[in-house]
């Protein structure tokens, strides 16, 4: 038998070093860290990573440029007078004369410094520049939500990035809708707190709910907060049903009570602003109207439904959630040189036209800055989650998604939305219902990430592989199939005719031009449909490969999905906010005065200006320099708005004074007309409109402007607002006044006497106080060219230092009876409700902060005790 030879090690093998024992290995720097510290470093690294992503996207910030946000200029004009008064005197301005003849500053610069929570909120936005501050808040808030739901850092990073990069959020940043963005940013945090409460984490959940609610309300965009409340209520219904089914009503009721208490604690620091807003809103277009509509019906309160449903999403337009250019993108789209659509325009309309913006949007709104796109992959994951995820939260998220899509359809789905508008409390206070899609932008990535977790962790969650594969096939088949259908036959499914096309059809070769627009829109739909299909196909392949063991590491799938999701949204968002939106121009918030403005500014008296070079009732630019007849504000005083759209605006129902001005300008070829022409403007005259801006170079001086105050020879009492408003049509406001009979006691039967030597004139004006002197040998009725605002909430009148009641005349102005003799008259606004609300805000802020500190102490103590027990 042959002897076995012992196998000698090969030279190569002998050169290998022996593997050291585990005790001899050099410890990794991370191995000595506590799990808590390692986890903290991971969270910090992911947060820093997303912040860096935003810095790269908004790289012009690093070179000192600023995002030029359009509505910030509007807001600066709205608040300019209030801010200047506060800086000069240290006092709050409760009134601004710069817009709509005069109005409260409740939403136009009034500050609430005793709201300590609001001060904490504003500190963050002062430290971090926009738009990074808002988008990072959205990411962080959603990241915290997913971590509280135990999804872990990596899934939370993907979800936070998907949420923050939703196209609508970038679009509102470009527009400057910062209060809306901030309110959206705190929404996921509030939901996180509430879900923690229902998970029996009452202390931490309650504190998180209270603080996030306080910050969210402080952002001062009530519509977003209102939508969030409805969404939470919808989810709560499904949680309630589940609690009843499982016999857990008592814990559910307890959690509900704690959640309501936490929400109340969060609202309380904002009572000052909310109380002032409540008082103000009653007097605005969002409050009760006293006029009977033309159809004879009487509307109790709220916005006109047609106005509220402006900017409704069309039902088929909802496909922009999946395919961004489904409706042609923005109202004006520029194409990159060398692209297919650029070449189409260049070939058919010339190189100069190819460099310009094309009206590619073909939806109903007159203007849109871009679509609501949540991401093709998120749509796929949302449907995946709808199939794989179990429990009441899933059904609540699905129901909220569908409900708010229906809300966004507004006037395009009246069978549902008219009922909601007239039935649901407070719903008729809000407009631009397409904003309701903010909720699907939250619910879809949330359920989508829950679906992704279920697919990746299906073994740990007891889900069969076959069930996961089936869900992947269905989700991909529905979302990818829709994209493929649109890519292949989409151009034959719709007309692609836009509402903006009509003005081109009147031009020479108009139909040919419109046909080019239609071709562009079809190309954009097809291109983005293929794009979304490709993204869904890649995401589907990645998930299928992992579930079926073709890819072993989940980290590879998650990393690639994160890159795809962020990359997709990055490229779409660059269509609407890019380096061109930045500039070093520091004064973009303040327009420069035109030659006409400079001419008017030489006049140091107190008067008003009508600017016809802008959209007079939708622009605050004039307010930078003058007291404006028009302005910009989402909640205008109702009576003043009635007056403008009844007698002044171009589309006024009773005879437009602005149209009269245009006719005079044509007749005089822009030259200064005579006094006779200005007599045809009685409403503007009684509003002391001393100048009319016709162009940046031309301003007419109105010699018939009636000044700050005057005596009338007579007055008449009418039964109601309808008669008062109608009486203005034939009223000579210089000689007579019309008043509602409710002010009969104020006038106390006074009969103005004719006195050729009588006078009344303004002696001083500040936002909070206006003073006059008068003298007459007979009793007089004085009319003041200042907007009346309910004396129980705002202005109070004083004659010779004694408070007296005053009346409303000529539908919007102030009136005061005066006895014969010399008088000093003062109107002063100093609402008690403001100071009451401020004190409540300060006390509530202190209580909330103390509760937060106490909760933090208890959490720290409990954690310390647990660590001691383990040791």
SULPE-V547152 format. One record per residue. RES is the residue in one small letter. SS is DSSP state (H for helix, E for strand, - for the rest). Layout:
BEGIN
RES:SS
RES:SS
END
This chain:
BEGIN
x:-
x:-
x:-
x:-
x:-
x:-
x:-
x:-
x:-
x:-
x:H
x:H
x:H
x:H
x:-
x:-
x:-
x:-
x:-
x:-
x:-
x:H
x:H
x:H
x:-
x:-
x:-
x:-
x:-
x:-
x:-
x:-
x:-
x:-
x:H
x:H
x:H
x:H
x:H
x:H
x:H
x:H
x:H
x:H
x:H
x:H
x:H
x:H
x:H
x:H
x:H
x:H
x:H
x:H
x:H
x:H
x:H
x:-
x:H
x:H
x:H
x:H
x:H
x:-
x:-
x:E
x:E
x:-
x:-
x:H
x:H
x:H
x:H
x:H
x:H
x:H
x:H
x:H
x:H
x:H
x:H
x:H
x:H
x:H
x:H
x:H
x:H
x:H
x:H
x:-
x:-
x:-
x:-
x:-
x:E
x:E
x:-
x:-
x:-
x:-
x:-
x:-
x:E
x:E
x:-
x:-
x:-
x:-
x:-
x:-
x:-
x:-
x:-
x:-
x:-
x:H
x:H
x:H
x:H
x:H
x:H
x:H
x:H
x:H
x:H
x:H
x:H
x:-
x:-
x:-
x:-
x:H
x:H
x:H
x:H
x:H
x:H
x:H
x:H
x:H
x:H
x:H
x:H
x:H
x:H
x:H
x:H
x:H
x:-
x:-
x:-
x:-
x:H
x:H
x:H
x:H
x:H
x:H
x:H
x:H
x:H
x:H
x:H
x:H
x:-
x:-
x:H
x:H
x:H
x:H
x:H
x:H
x:H
x:H
x:H
x:-
x:-
x:H
x:H
x:H
x:H
x:H
x:H
x:H
x:H
x:H
x:H
x:H
x:H
x:H
x:H
x:H
x:H
x:H
x:H
x:H
x:H
x:H
x:-
x:-
x:-
x:H
x:H
x:H
x:H
x:H
x:H
x:H
x:H
x:H
x:H
x:H
x:H
x:H
x:H
x:H
x:H
x:H
x:-
x:-
x:-
x:H
x:H
x:H
x:H
x:H
x:H
x:H
x:H
x:H
x:H
x:H
x:H
x:H
x:H
x:H
x:H
x:H
x:H
x:H
x:H
x:H
x:H
x:H
x:H
x:-
x:-
x:-
x:H
x:H
x:H
x:H
x:H
x:H
x:H
x:H
x:H
x:H
x:H
x:H
x:H
x:H
x:H
x:H
x:H
x:H
x:H
x:H
x:-
x:-
x:H
x:H
x:H
x:H
x:H
x:H
x:H
x:H
x:H
x:H
x:H
x:-
x:-
x:E
x:-
x:-
x:-
x:-
x:-
x:-
x:-
x:-
x:-
x:-
x:-
x:-
x:-
x:-
x:-
x:-
x:-
x:-
x:-
x:-
x:H
x:H
x:H
x:H
x:-
x:-
x:-
x:-
x:-
x:-
x:-
x:H
x:H
x:H
x:H
x:H
x:H
x:-
x:-
x:-
x:-
x:-
x:-
x:-
x:-
x:-
x:-
x:-
x:E
x:-
x:-
x:-
x:-
x:-
x:-
x:H
x:H
x:H
x:H
x:H
x:H
x:H
x:H
x:H
x:H
x:-
x:H
x:H
x:H
x:H
x:-
x:-
x:-
x:E
x:-
x:-
x:-
x:-
x:-
x:-
x:-
x:-
x:-
x:-
x:-
x:-
x:-
x:-
x:-
x:-
x:-
x:H
x:H
x:H
x:H
x:H
x:H
x:H
x:H
x:H
x:H
x:H
x:H
x:H
x:-
x:-
x:-
x:H
x:H
x:H
x:H
x:H
x:H
x:H
x:H
x:H
x:H
x:H
x:H
x:H
x:H
x:H
x:H
x:H
x:H
x:H
x:H
x:H
x:H
x:H
x:H
x:H
x:H
x:H
x:H
x:H
x:H
x:H
x:H
x:-
x:-
x:-
x:H
x:H
x:H
x:-
x:-
x:-
x:H
x:H
x:H
x:H
x:H
x:H
x:H
x:H
x:H
x:H
x:H
x:H
x:H
x:H
x:H
x:H
x:H
x:H
x:H
x:H
x:H
x:H
x:H
x:H
x:-
x:-
x:-
x:-
x:-
x:-
x:-
x:-
x:H
x:H
x:H
x:H
x:H
x:H
x:H
x:H
x:H
x:H
x:H
x:H
x:H
x:H
x:H
x:H
x:H
x:H
x:H
x:H
x:H
x:H
x:H
x:H
x:H
x:H
x:H
x:H
x:-
x:-
x:-
x:-
x:-
x:-
x:-
x:-
x:-
x:H
x:H
x:H
x:H
x:-
x:-
x:-
x:-
x:H
x:H
x:H
x:H
x:H
x:H
x:H
x:H
x:H
x:H
x:H
x:H
x:H
x:H
x:H
x:H
x:H
x:H
x:H
x:H
x:H
x:H
x:H
x:H
x:H
x:H
x:H
x:H
x:H
x:H
x:H
x:H
x:H
x:H
x:H
x:H
x:H
x:H
x:-
x:-
x:-
x:-
x:-
x:-
x:H
x:H
x:H
x:H
x:H
x:H
x:H
x:H
x:H
x:H
x:H
x:H
x:H
x:H
x:H
x:H
x:H
x:H
x:H
x:H
x:-
x:-
x:-
x:-
x:-
x:H
x:H
x:H
x:E
x:E
x:-
x:-
x:-
x:-
x:-
x:-
x:-
x:-
x:-
x:-
x:-
x:H
x:H
x:H
x:H
x:H
x:H
x:H
x:-
x:-
x:-
x:-
x:-
x:-
x:E
x:E
x:E
x:E
x:-
x:-
x:-
x:-
x:-
x:-
x:-
x:-
x:-
x:H
x:H
x:H
x:H
x:-
x:-
x:-
x:E
x:-
x:-
x:-
x:-
x:-
x:-
x:-
x:-
x:E
x:H
x:H
x:H
x:H
x:H
x:H
x:H
x:H
x:H
x:H
x:H
x:-
x:-
x:-
x:-
x:-
x:-
x:-
x:-
x:H
x:H
x:H
x:H
x:H
x:H
x:H
x:H
x:H
x:H
x:H
x:H
x:-
x:-
x:-
x:-
x:-
x:-
x:H
x:H
x:H
x:H
x:-
x:-
x:-
x:H
x:H
x:H
x:H
x:H
x:-
x:-
x:E
x:E
x:E
x:E
x:E
x:E
x:E
x:-
x:-
x:E
x:E
x:E
x:E
x:-
x:-
x:-
x:-
x:-
x:-
x:-
x:E
x:E
x:E
x:E
x:-
x:E
x:E
x:E
x:E
x:E
x:-
x:-
x:H
x:H
x:H
x:H
x:H
x:H
x:H
x:H
x:H
x:H
x:-
x:-
x:-
x:-
x:-
x:E
x:E
x:E
x:E
x:E
x:H
x:H
x:H
x:H
x:H
x:H
x:H
x:-
x:-
x:-
x:-
x:-
x:-
x:-
x:-
x:-
x:-
x:-
x:E
x:E
x:E
x:E
x:E
x:E
x:E
x:E
x:-
x:-
x:E
x:E
x:E
x:E
x:E
x:E
x:E
x:E
x:-
x:-
x:-
x:E
x:E
x:E
x:E
x:E
x:E
x:E
x:E
x:-
x:-
x:-
x:-
x:-
x:-
x:-
x:E
x:E
x:E
x:E
x:E
x:-
x:-
x:E
x:E
x:E
x:-
x:-
x:E
x:E
x:E
x:-
x:-
x:-
x:E
x:E
x:E
x:E
x:E
x:E
x:-
x:-
x:E
x:E
x:E
x:E
x:E
x:E
x:E
x:E
x:E
x:-
x:-
x:H
x:H
x:H
x:H
x:H
x:H
x:H
x:H
x:H
x:H
x:H
x:H
x:H
x:H
x:H
x:H
x:H
x:H
x:H
x:H
x:H
x:H
x:H
x:H
x:H
x:H
x:H
x:H
x:H
x:H
x:H
x:H
x:H
x:H
x:H
x:H
x:H
x:H
x:H
x:-
END
